[in-house]
Amino acid sequence: MEPEHFAETPRWIPFPSTTFFLRHEAQWVTDAFRTNASGVSDMDRWWQVLERSRLTIHRSFFLERIIHRSCEELEPRMFGLLSDLFRKPAVPAGILLPGAPGDLEEDHRQSSSGSIVRPQVLRWLDDQLPNSVIFVALGSEAPLTPENAHELALGLELAGVHFLWALRKPAGTSNDDELLLPAGFEERTRHRGVVCTGWVPQVEALAHCATGTFLTHCGWGSTIESLSSGIPLVMLPFVVDQPLIARAMVERGIGVEVARDENDGSFDRDGVAVAVRRVMVEEHGKVLATNAKKLQGVLVDQGRQEHYIDEVESLVEISRKTNI
């Protein structure tokens, strides 16, 4: 099994699809087929779980289904295909929209007078113009190297846009925060950007009226949060399903990917700047923003999403009665 085997859409997908990996993205797939220290490959272990769940006679009707955090509106035709592939019904649970942030959540604090104090990053957003900021967050597990962080920083600088960057410490860095960013970067961009190495309330930042674009690794949770806020995407996927999600969002016309070397996955500041400006500055960005708003209107329809939850609850109830 070689990376090239995953570089094209599988023939068993019976409809047009963007399900393919670039060479550097496919490496993790081929690694999953190789025996690891346990003596069993990750893919063999996954297949055994599926096979045993098929062959075992379950007392629970509910266990014979796979529940997915998604919906027909977001991934049409996919649930029928998944049901055929896994030989058990694929059940959409809806996108499970993030709840409205409450004033007493972890990221808010009370002053000595008892009033609620907004996090500093949100107060900074309050001072920005509507749709003028790109929010940058690559999740907690993206394998961002110091070199990647530097190129991303310099790309944001070249793009010339306002930004809020939730920066997690890349692997291989010391405790010295200055190593995270190019020399002088924060000083040169302080009039239009903020880098936060602490906690940032992502749902609130995405929903803020000043946030016009999201630069993301395209983890499914972050993607859903951005879709529910109706903002276009600049995408920098790294591993597992992130590249497939990014490709699907490009196909839907709500974002662009940062250009990367197909073989080693490297990217540079110019590629970052081009992608950011394409979404935030160029005319094409207006089309992406319009498409993102249209999709938001469908996904945040409370009646539709509650219908999916009701269906899952019905299955749980059937399971409960079956086991009585």
C-alpha positions in Angstrom: 0.0 0.0 0.0 1.6 3.3 -1.2 0.5 6.9 -0.9 -0.3 7.1 -4.6 -3.1 4.6 -4.0 -5.0 7.3 -2.1 -4.3 10.2 -4.5 -7.5 9.8 -6.5 -11.2 9.5 -5.7 -12.0 5.8 -5.0 -14.0 4.1 -7.8 -16.5 2.8 -5.3 -17.9 6.3 -4.7 -20.8 6.4 -7.2 -21.0 10.2 -7.4 -18.7 13.2 -8.0 -16.5 13.5 -4.9 -13.4 15.4 -3.6 -12.4 12.4 -1.5 -8.7 12.1 -2.3 -5.4 12.9 -0.6 -2.2 14.6 -1.8 0.9 12.5 -1.5 2.1 14.1 1.8 -1.4 13.7 3.3 -1.7 10.1 2.3 1.4 9.1 4.2 -0.5 8.7 7.5 -3.0 6.3 5.8 -0.3 4.1 4.5 1.4 4.1 7.9 -1.9 2.9 9.4 -1.7 -0.2 7.3 1.8 -1.1 8.7 2.3 -3.2 11.8 3.2 -1.1 14.8 4.8 -1.9 18.2 1.6 -3.7 19.3 2.1 -6.3 16.5 -1.1 -5.2 14.8 -1.6 -2.3 12.4 -4.1 0.5 13.3 -6.1 -0.4 10.2 -6.3 -4.1 11.2 -7.5 -3.1 14.7 -10.2 -0.8 13.2 -11.3 -3.6 10.9 -11.5 -6.1 13.7 -13.8 -3.7 15.6 -16.1 -3.4 12.7 -16.2 -7.1 11.9 -16.8 -8.2 15.5 -19.6 -5.7 15.9 -21.2 -7.2 12.8 -20.8 -10.8 13.9 -21.7 -10.5 17.5 -25.3 -10.9 18.3 -26.1 -7.6 20.1 -28.9 -7.4 22.6 -29.1 -3.7 21.7 -30.8 -2.6 18.5 -29.0 0.7 19.0 -25.5 -0.8 18.8 -26.2 -1.9 15.2 -26.0 1.6 13.9 -23.2 4.2 13.5 -24.1 7.7 14.5 -22.4 10.6 12.7 -22.2 14.3 13.7 -23.4 15.5 10.4 -26.6 15.9 8.3 -28.0 15.4 4.9 -27.9 19.1 4.1 -24.1 19.2 4.7 -23.2 15.8 3.2 -25.9 14.7 0.7 -25.7 11.1 -0.5 -23.0 10.2 2.0 -25.1 8.4 4.5 -26.4 5.8 2.0 -22.8 5.2 0.9 -21.6 4.8 4.5 -24.4 2.4 5.2 -23.4 0.2 2.3 -19.7 0.3 3.2 -20.1 -0.6 6.9 -23.1 -2.8 6.3 -25.0 -1.1 9.0 -27.2 2.0 8.9 -25.4 5.4 9.1 -27.5 7.7 11.3 -27.0 11.5 11.1 -27.3 13.2 14.5 -27.3 16.7 13.0 -24.3 19.0 13.5 -24.9 19.5 17.2 -24.6 23.3 17.1 -22.5 24.9 19.9 -24.6 26.5 22.5 -24.8 30.2 23.0 -22.0 31.2 25.3 -23.2 32.1 28.7 -21.9 35.0 30.7 -20.7 32.8 33.5 -18.7 30.3 31.4 -15.1 29.5 32.0 -13.8 32.3 29.7 -15.7 35.0 31.5 -14.9 36.3 35.0 -16.7 38.4 37.5 -15.1 41.7 38.8 -15.1 42.6 42.4 -18.3 44.5 41.9 -20.0 41.3 40.6 -20.2 42.5 37.0 -19.1 40.3 34.1 -15.7 41.0 32.5 -15.4 40.1 28.8 -12.1 38.3 27.8 -9.5 40.7 26.5 -9.5 39.2 23.0 -13.2 39.8 22.7 -12.8 43.4 23.9 -10.1 43.8 21.2 -12.6 42.5 18.6 -15.1 45.0 19.9 -12.9 47.8 18.6 -12.5 46.4 15.1 -14.7 47.1 12.0 -17.3 44.5 11.0 -15.9 41.6 8.9 -12.4 43.1 9.1 -10.5 40.4 11.1 -9.3 36.9 10.2 -9.4 34.6 13.2 -6.5 32.1 13.1 -6.7 28.9 15.1 -5.2 25.5 14.2 -6.5 23.4 17.0 -4.6 21.6 19.8 -3.2 18.7 17.8 -2.1 20.1 14.4 1.6 19.2 14.0 2.7 22.8 13.6 6.5 23.2 13.6 8.4 26.4 14.5 9.1 26.8 10.8 5.4 26.5 10.0 4.6 29.1 12.6 7.1 31.5 11.2 5.8 31.2 7.6 2.2 31.6 8.8 3.2 34.7 10.8 5.0 36.3 7.8 2.2 35.4 5.5 -0.3 37.2 7.7 2.1 40.2 7.8 2.4 40.1 4.0 -1.4 39.9 3.6 -1.8 43.2 5.4 -5.0 42.3 7.1 -6.2 42.5 10.7 -5.9 39.3 12.6 -6.5 37.5 15.9 -4.3 34.5 16.2 -4.9 31.8 18.9 -1.4 30.3 18.8 -0.6 27.0 20.5 3.1 26.2 21.2 4.4 24.1 18.3 6.2 20.9 18.9 10.0 21.3 19.4 9.9 24.8 20.9 11.2 25.8 24.3 9.3 27.7 26.9 10.5 31.0 25.4 7.5 32.4 23.7 9.7 34.6 21.5 10.8 31.5 19.6 7.2 31.0 18.4 7.3 34.0 16.1 9.8 35.8 13.8 11.9 38.5 15.4 10.0 41.8 15.5 6.7 40.3 14.2 4.5 41.4 17.0 6.0 44.9 17.1 5.6 45.3 13.3 1.9 44.2 13.4 0.7 45.4 16.7 -1.5 48.1 15.1 -3.5 45.5 13.3 -3.0 42.1 15.0 -3.1 40.2 18.3 -1.3 36.9 19.0 -2.8 35.1 22.0 -0.9 32.1 23.4 -3.5 31.5 26.1 -7.1 30.5 26.0 -9.4 32.1 23.3 -13.1 31.5 23.4 -13.4 30.3 19.8 -17.1 30.1 19.4 -17.5 33.7 20.6 -14.6 34.9 18.4 -16.1 33.2 15.3 -19.5 34.7 16.0 -18.2 38.2 16.6 -19.3 40.7 14.0 -15.7 41.8 13.5 -14.6 38.4 12.4 -14.9 38.0 8.6 -12.8 34.9 7.9 -11.5 31.9 9.7 -8.0 30.4 9.0 -8.4 26.8 10.2 -6.9 23.3 10.1 -10.4 22.0 9.2 -11.0 19.8 12.2 -14.6 18.8 12.1 -15.6 20.6 15.3 -13.9 23.8 14.2 -15.4 23.6 10.7 -18.9 23.1 12.1 -18.4 26.1 14.5 -17.4 28.3 11.5 -20.2 27.1 9.3 -22.7 28.0 12.1 -21.2 31.5 12.1 -21.5 31.8 8.4 -17.9 33.0 7.6 -15.7 31.9 4.8 -12.5 29.8 5.3 -8.8 29.9 4.6 -7.8 26.3 5.1 -4.5 24.7 6.2 -5.2 21.0 6.8 -2.6 18.7 8.2 -3.7 15.1 9.0 -6.4 12.4 9.0 -9.8 13.8 7.7 -8.8 17.5 7.6 -7.7 17.5 4.0 -10.9 15.8 2.9 -13.0 18.3 4.9 -11.0 21.2 3.3 -11.6 19.9 -0.2 -15.3 19.5 0.5 -15.5 23.1 1.7 -13.7 24.3 -1.5 -16.2 22.3 -3.6 -19.0 24.1 -1.7 -17.4 27.4 -2.6 -16.9 28.7 1.0 -13.1 28.7 1.2 -9.7 28.3 -0.3 -6.7 26.1 0.7 -3.2 27.5 1.3 -1.0 26.2 -1.5 1.4 23.4 -0.3 4.1 21.2 -1.8 2.3 18.0 -2.8 5.2 15.8 -1.8 6.3 17.2 1.6 3.4 19.4 2.5 5.5 22.5 3.1 4.0 25.9 2.6 5.4 29.4 2.6 4.5 33.0 3.5 3.6 33.9 -0.1 1.0 31.0 -0.3 -0.5 32.1 3.0 -0.7 35.7 1.9 -2.3 34.8 -1.4 -5.0 32.6 0.2 -5.8 35.2 2.9 -6.1 38.1 0.4 -8.2 36.0 -2.0 -10.8 35.5 0.8 -10.5 38.9 2.6 -9.5 41.4 0.0 -10.3 40.2 -3.6 -13.7 40.2 -5.2 -13.8 36.4 -5.0 -14.1 36.7 -1.3 -17.5 38.2 -1.6 -18.8 35.1 -3.4 -17.3 32.9 -0.7 -18.9 35.0 2.1 -22.3 34.8 0.3 -22.1 31.1 0.0 -21.1 30.7 3.6 -24.1 32.7 4.7 -26.4 30.6 2.6 -25.1 27.4 4.1 -25.3 28.9 7.6 -29.0 29.6 7.0 -29.6 25.9 6.3 -27.5 24.5 9.1 -28.7 26.7 11.9 -32.4 25.9 11.2 -33.3 24.7 14.6 -36.3 22.7 13.4 -34.1 20.7 11.0 -31.4 20.0 13.6 -33.9 19.0 16.3 -35.4 16.5 13.9 -32.1 14.7 13.7 -31.8 14.6 17.5 -35.4 13.3 17.7 -34.5 10.5 15.4 -31.5 9.5 17.5 -33.6 9.7 20.7 -36.1 7.4 19.1 -33.4 4.8 18.4 -32.2 5.1 22.0 -35.7 4.5 23.2 -36.1 1.4 20.9 -32.9 0.1 22.3 -34.0 0.7 25.9 -37.3 -1.2 25.3 -35.5 -4.0 23.5 -33.3 -4.6 26.5 -36.0 -4.6 29.1 
